[in-house]
Amino acid sequence: MNSSKSVLLVIGSGLKLYREYLVRSAAARARRAGHELVLINNLRPTWQHEYFDEITVVNVFDHELLTRTAREIAARRTVVGVLCWDEPLVMPAAELAAEFGVPGLGIAGVQGCRDKYSARTRLTDGGLLQPGFAMAADLAQAREAVERIGYPVVVKPRALGASMGVMLARDDQELHEAFQVASNASLVGDEPFRGGAIVEEYAVGPEISVDAGLHKGEYLPMFVARKRTGSHPYFEETGHVVDASDPLLEDRELMDTLARAHQVLGIENGVTHSEVRLTDRGPLIIEINGRVGGDLIPLLGKIATGIDPGEVVVDVALGQRPDTHRPERGVAGIRFGYPEHDCLVRSVRVPREAPGLVTASPMVEPGTTLRLPPGGYIARHSFVVCRADDPRTCEERLTTASGMVVVDAEKVAPKSPDSLLEMPAGLLDVDE
């Protein structure tokens, strides 16, 4: 390292709509600690200028180019930490942290987060409750897996996020469709994980997520989100509710399971988003992601608990134990608006006032085509965020506010089942 002003290197800013609140807090925390924030981003910056001291634009999905760019920055700036909250980039970010000798998830840890098959294998070998599972290169292997596991099964890509390409199959006909959906979806992901699909036992029970900080392997839970899903037999996430007083935060079996899982996967320093099914056999980890949660869950956590995930991300990147004490005792939730069928959106109007409304926003521009699974995923036209003193009132307020969203759209024909997955419009950042 050189003697220039110390910087935190950020790999990908994420979307303004989904991540600006996180960037704002991270920038403030970094500067209070005496560090600048340097961004390597895929697109020409607009809103990012307010928060970053230096921005370099390269194709971050070309990992060799990303690495060369980061090394060039490290040659003239003193990199004291690496931050990343963008799912496709957590692996190169962890590799850069290891190369620069700064705290990070660890190579083994991020491998367990990105590769669902590796995670299943390692968690099973570590003695944690896991479903029966198998990696299938083709439909014949998928059928062999089902003979051992039994129906129903979940079929999923090996490394995609946001439930893209994930489908429930209850018989052989549905297995054929589910395998095709998952395998086709995998083709838009990282090259090492393309093709084939994971076939696993369907775990019955409510699904939750837990965001937590990791400091030298110590698991520090921040908040629990209760999840709503739709679009059966797919697993589209339609909403979340975070309660600062959720009794699951004091559930020793759940928290011990999560702590053990992180230890087994070798996750060292960072922030993770774990998805868990609460089954009659106990908590079953669906996956652990090496980043904060999506869907504005960290914002809900901040509103409900007072914990600022943007500050926690900086603290763990600097090797400092974060403060995960919950000073607030509220409830916050989000509800996403989905169309009933594939459509071309003409306009979206969201409420400006409603009981407990914190914020609401359209998620697409006029002229956007929204496609439901399997032709597309996360076909959201809007969201509303509400707060309340208890979960029931929060859910009621979310229902009221989401009912005030007005969408003008034209129905369009669905894509052919053989078509390549269309990336969600709401996940793609655009130049302004």
C-alpha positions in Angstrom: 0.0 0.0 0.0 1.0 3.6 -0.5 0.7 6.6 1.8 -2.1 8.4 0.1 -5.5 9.1 1.8 -7.2 5.8 2.8 -10.2 4.7 0.8 -13.0 2.1 0.9 -13.4 0.5 -2.5 -17.0 -0.1 -3.5 -17.7 -2.7 -6.2 -21.0 -1.6 -7.9 -23.3 1.0 -6.4 -26.5 -0.9 -7.1 -29.8 0.8 -8.2 -30.7 4.3 -7.0 -34.2 3.1 -6.1 -32.9 0.1 -4.1 -29.5 1.2 -2.7 -29.1 5.0 -2.4 -30.2 5.0 1.3 -27.5 2.4 1.9 -24.8 4.3 0.0 -25.7 7.5 1.8 -25.2 5.9 5.2 -22.0 4.1 4.1 -20.5 7.3 2.8 -21.2 9.2 6.0 -19.8 6.5 8.1 -16.7 6.2 6.0 -16.0 9.9 6.2 -16.5 10.0 9.9 -13.8 7.4 10.1 -11.5 9.5 8.0 -11.8 7.5 4.7 -12.9 8.3 1.2 -15.2 6.2 -0.9 -14.1 5.1 -4.4 -16.5 3.4 -6.7 -16.0 1.0 -9.6 -19.3 0.9 -11.5 -20.7 -0.5 -14.7 -22.7 2.5 -15.9 -22.1 6.2 -16.2 -22.7 7.7 -12.8 -25.5 10.2 -12.1 -26.8 10.1 -8.5 -23.6 8.5 -7.3 -21.5 11.7 -7.6 -22.9 13.0 -4.3 -21.5 10.1 -2.3 -18.2 9.0 -4.0 -14.9 10.8 -4.1 -13.8 8.9 -7.2 -15.7 6.8 -9.8 -14.3 4.6 -12.5 -16.6 3.1 -15.1 -15.7 -0.3 -16.5 -17.6 -3.5 -17.3 -17.6 -4.9 -13.8 -19.0 -8.2 -15.0 -15.7 -8.8 -16.8 -13.9 -10.0 -13.7 -10.5 -9.7 -15.2 -11.0 -6.1 -16.2 -12.5 -5.4 -12.7 -9.5 -6.9 -11.0 -7.0 -4.9 -13.1 -9.0 -1.7 -12.4 -9.0 -2.3 -8.7 -5.3 -3.0 -8.7 -4.6 0.2 -10.5 -6.6 2.1 -7.8 -4.8 0.2 -5.0 -1.4 1.2 -6.6 -2.1 4.9 -6.0 -4.6 4.8 -3.1 -4.5 3.0 0.3 -7.4 0.6 0.2 -8.5 -0.2 3.8 -11.7 -2.1 2.9 -13.8 -3.5 0.1 -17.6 -3.1 0.0 -20.1 -4.9 -2.2 -23.9 -5.5 -2.0 -24.5 -6.6 -5.7 -25.0 -10.4 -5.9 -23.1 -11.1 -9.1 -20.1 -9.2 -7.8 -19.6 -10.6 -4.3 -17.1 -13.2 -5.5 -14.6 -10.8 -7.2 -15.1 -8.4 -4.3 -14.1 -11.1 -1.8 -11.1 -12.1 -4.0 -10.0 -8.4 -4.0 -10.3 -8.1 -0.3 -8.2 -11.2 0.2 -5.6 -9.9 -2.3 -5.4 -6.4 -0.6 -5.2 -8.0 2.9 -8.4 -6.3 4.2 -11.4 -7.9 6.0 -13.8 -9.8 3.8 -16.2 -12.7 3.6 -13.3 -15.0 2.8 -12.9 -17.0 -0.4 -14.4 -20.1 1.1 -17.2 -18.1 2.7 -18.2 -16.4 -0.5 -18.1 -19.7 -2.4 -20.6 -21.0 0.0 -22.8 -18.0 -0.5 -22.7 -17.9 -4.3 -22.7 -21.7 -5.1 -26.0 -23.2 -3.8 -24.8 -26.8 -4.5 -21.5 -26.2 -2.6 -23.5 -24.7 0.3 -25.9 -27.6 0.5 -23.0 -30.1 0.5 -21.0 -28.3 3.1 -24.0 -27.6 5.4 -25.1 -31.3 5.2 -21.6 -32.5 5.9 -21.5 -30.0 8.9 -24.5 -31.8 10.4 -27.1 -29.0 9.8 -30.6 -29.8 8.8 -30.8 -29.7 5.0 -33.2 -31.1 2.4 -32.4 -34.0 0.2 -30.7 -32.6 -2.9 -28.7 -33.4 -6.1 -27.1 -31.5 -8.9 -28.6 -32.6 -12.2 -26.9 -32.0 -15.6 -29.9 -33.1 -17.5 -33.5 -34.2 -17.2 -32.5 -37.9 -16.8 -30.3 -37.1 -13.8 -33.2 -34.9 -12.4 -35.5 -37.9 -12.5 -32.9 -40.1 -10.8 -32.7 -37.5 -8.0 -36.5 -37.5 -7.6 -36.5 -41.3 -7.2 -34.3 -40.8 -4.2 -35.9 -37.6 -2.8 -39.6 -38.0 -3.7 -42.1 -35.4 -4.8 -42.6 -32.5 -4.4 -39.3 -31.0 -5.2 -37.9 -27.5 -5.9 -35.8 -27.1 -9.0 -33.4 -24.1 -9.1 -30.4 -22.7 -10.8 -27.1 -23.1 -9.1 -26.2 -19.5 -8.5 -28.9 -17.0 -9.4 -30.6 -14.8 -6.8 -34.1 -13.3 -6.3 -35.8 -16.7 -6.8 -35.2 -16.4 -10.6 -35.7 -19.8 -12.3 -36.9 -21.5 -9.1 -40.0 -23.7 -9.5 -41.9 -26.3 -7.6 -42.6 -29.7 -9.3 -45.1 -32.2 -8.0 -45.0 -34.8 -10.7 -42.9 -35.9 -13.7 -44.6 -33.5 -16.2 -43.9 -30.6 -13.9 -40.4 -31.8 -13.3 -39.7 -31.6 -17.1 -41.0 -28.0 -17.2 -39.2 -27.0 -13.9 -35.8 -28.4 -15.1 -36.1 -26.5 -18.4 -37.0 -23.3 -16.6 -34.1 -23.5 -14.1 -31.5 -24.6 -16.6 -32.5 -21.9 -19.1 -32.4 -19.3 -16.3 -28.9 -20.3 -15.3 -27.6 -19.2 -18.7 -27.8 -15.6 -17.7 -25.6 -16.1 -14.6 -21.8 -16.5 -14.1 -20.3 -19.0 -16.6 -19.1 -21.6 -14.1 -22.6 -22.1 -12.9 -24.5 -22.3 -16.2 -26.5 -25.3 -17.3 -28.2 -28.0 -15.3 -30.1 -27.4 -12.0 -30.3 -28.4 -8.4 -33.2 -30.7 -7.5 -34.1 -30.6 -3.8 -36.7 -31.7 -1.3 -39.5 -29.1 -0.8 -39.4 -27.9 2.8 -42.8 -27.0 4.2 -43.1 -24.1 6.6 -43.1 -20.3 6.7 -40.1 -18.6 5.1 -38.1 -15.8 6.8 -34.9 -14.0 6.2 -32.2 -12.7 8.6 -29.7 -10.0 7.9 -26.6 -10.1 10.1 -23.1 -8.7 10.5 -20.1 -11.0 10.8 -17.0 -9.9 12.7 -14.1 -12.4 12.8 -16.7 -15.1 12.3 -19.0 -13.9 15.1 -22.6 -13.9 14.0 -24.4 -10.7 14.9 -28.1 -10.7 13.8 -29.7 -7.4 13.0 -33.3 -8.1 12.0 -35.7 -10.8 10.8 -38.1 -10.3 7.8 -41.2 -12.3 7.4 -41.7 -13.1 3.7 -44.8 -13.2 1.4 -44.6 -15.1 -1.8 -46.8 -15.5 -4.8 -47.0 -16.7 -8.5 -47.3 -20.4 -7.5 -45.5 -22.7 -8.6 -42.8 -20.1 -8.7 -41.5 -18.2 -5.7 -41.9 -14.6 -6.5 -41.3 -12.4 -3.3 -44.3 -10.1 -3.0 -43.5 -8.4 0.3 -41.7 -8.4 3.7 -42.4 -7.3 7.2 -39.7 -6.5 9.8 -40.7 -6.4 13.5 -38.0 -5.1 15.9 -39.6 -7.2 18.6 -39.9 -10.4 16.5 -39.6 -13.3 19.0 -37.4 -15.2 16.4 -34.6 -12.8 17.3 -34.6 -14.5 20.7 -35.0 -18.1 19.3 -31.8 -19.8 20.4 -32.3 -22.8 18.0 -32.7 -20.5 15.0 -29.8 -18.2 15.9 -27.5 -21.1 16.9 -28.3 -22.8 13.6 -27.4 -19.6 11.6 -24.2 -19.1 13.6 -23.1 -22.7 13.0 -23.9 -22.5 9.3 -21.8 -19.4 8.9 -19.0 -21.1 10.7 -19.3 -24.2 8.5 -19.2 -22.1 5.4 -16.2 -20.2 6.7 -17.7 -16.7 6.5 -15.4 -14.3 8.2 -16.2 -10.5 8.0 -19.1 -8.9 6.2 -22.9 -8.8 6.0 -25.1 -11.7 5.0 -28.8 -12.3 4.1 -30.0 -15.8 5.1 -33.2 -17.3 4.0 -34.7 -19.9 6.3 -37.8 -22.2 6.3 -39.3 -22.8 9.7 -40.1 -26.5 9.4 -41.6 -29.0 11.9 -38.0 -30.5 12.1 -36.5 -27.2 13.0 -35.0 -24.2 11.1 -33.8 -25.2 7.6 -31.5 -22.9 5.8 -32.5 -22.3 2.2 -29.5 -20.2 1.3 -27.0 -17.7 2.7 -26.2 -14.6 0.5 -22.9 -12.7 1.0 -24.6 -9.3 1.0 -27.4 -7.3 2.7 -30.9 -8.3 1.7 -32.6 -7.0 -1.4 -36.2 -5.8 -1.8 -35.4 -2.8 0.5 -35.3 -5.2 3.5 -32.3 -3.3 5.0 -34.4 -0.1 4.8 -37.3 -1.8 6.6 -34.8 -3.0 9.2 -33.5 0.5 9.7 -37.0 2.0 10.1 -38.1 -0.8 12.5 -35.0 -1.3 14.6 -32.9 1.8 14.3 -29.9 -0.3 13.1 -28.3 1.3 10.1 -27.1 -1.5 7.7 -25.0 1.0 5.7 -23.0 1.8 8.8 -22.7 -1.9 9.7 -21.4 -2.7 6.2 -18.6 -0.1 6.6 -17.7 -1.3 10.2 -17.2 -4.9 9.2 -15.3 -4.0 6.1 -12.9 -2.1 8.3 -12.6 -5.0 10.7 -14.6 -3.4 13.5 -17.3 -5.1 15.5 -20.6 -3.4 14.6 -23.2 -2.2 17.1 -26.3 -4.3 16.4 -28.3 -3.1 19.5 -31.8 -2.3 18.4 -32.7 1.2 19.8 -36.2 1.2 18.1 -39.2 -1.1 18.6 -41.3 -0.6 15.6 -42.6 -2.5 12.6 -42.0 -1.7 8.9 -43.1 -3.6 5.7 -43.0 -3.4 2.0 -45.6 -4.7 -0.6 -44.7 -5.0 -4.3 -47.3 -4.6 -7.1 -47.4 -7.3 -9.8 -49.5 -7.4 -12.9 -52.0 -10.3 -13.4 -50.4 -11.2 -16.8 -47.6 -10.1 -19.1 -48.1 -6.5 -20.0 -46.8 -3.3 -21.6 -47.0 -0.6 -19.0 -48.4 2.8 -20.0 -48.3 4.5 -16.6 -48.1 3.8 -12.9 -49.5 6.1 -10.1 -48.7 5.5 -6.5 -50.2 7.1 -3.4 -48.6 10.1 -1.7 -50.6 9.8 1.5 -52.0 6.8 3.3 -52.0 5.6 6.9 -48.4 4.8 8.0 -47.0 5.4 4.5 -43.3 6.0 4.5 -42.6 5.9 0.8 -44.0 4.6 -2.5 -42.7 4.5 -6.0 -43.2 3.2 -9.5 -40.6 0.7 -10.4 -40.8 0.9 -14.2 -40.9 3.6 -16.9 -43.8 3.9 -19.4 -43.2 1.6 -22.3 -41.7 -1.2 -20.1 -42.8 -4.8 -20.8 -43.3 -6.8 -17.6 -43.1 -10.6 -17.9 -44.2 -13.1 -15.3 -42.4 -16.4 -14.8 -41.1 -18.3 -16.6 -40.6 -15.7 -19.3 -39.4 -13.1 -16.8 -39.1 -12.5 -13.0 -39.6 -9.7 -10.5 -42.2 -8.1 -12.8 -42.9 -5.4 -10.3 -44.6 -2.2 -11.3 -44.5 -0.5 -7.9 -43.9 -0.7 -4.2 -45.3 0.8 -1.0 -43.6 1.0 2.4 -45.5 1.5 5.6 -44.7 1.5 9.3 -46.8 0.7 12.4 -46.6 -0.3 16.0 -47.5 -4.0 15.4 -47.3 -6.5 12.5 -51.1 -6.8 12.0 -51.6 -3.0 11.6 -48.6 -2.9 9.3 -50.1 -5.5 7.0 -53.4 -3.7 7.0 -51.7 -0.5 6.0 -49.7 -2.2 3.3 -53.0 -3.6 1.9 -54.6 -0.2 1.9 -51.7 1.6 0.3 -51.1 -1.0 -2.3 -54.8 -0.9 -3.2 -54.3 2.8 -4.1 -51.7 2.1 -6.8 -53.2 2.7 -10.3 -51.7 0.9 -13.3 -52.5 1.5 -17.0 -51.2 -1.4 -19.0 -51.9 -3.4 -22.1 -51.8 -7.2 -22.0 -49.2 -8.9 -24.2 -48.7 -12.5 -25.3 -46.4 -14.6 -23.1 -42.9 -15.6 -24.4 -42.3 -19.1 -25.7 -41.2 -21.5 -23.0 -38.0 -22.1 -24.9 -37.0 -18.4 -24.8 -34.0 -17.2 -22.9 -34.8 -15.6 -19.5 -35.5 -11.9 -19.8 -33.8 -10.0 -17.0 -36.2 -8.0 -14.8 -36.7 -4.4 -15.8 -36.8 -3.3 -12.2 -33.3 -4.7 -11.6 -31.5 -2.9 -14.4 -30.0 0.5 -13.6 -30.2 3.1 -16.4 -28.4 6.3 -17.3 -30.4 9.4 -16.6 
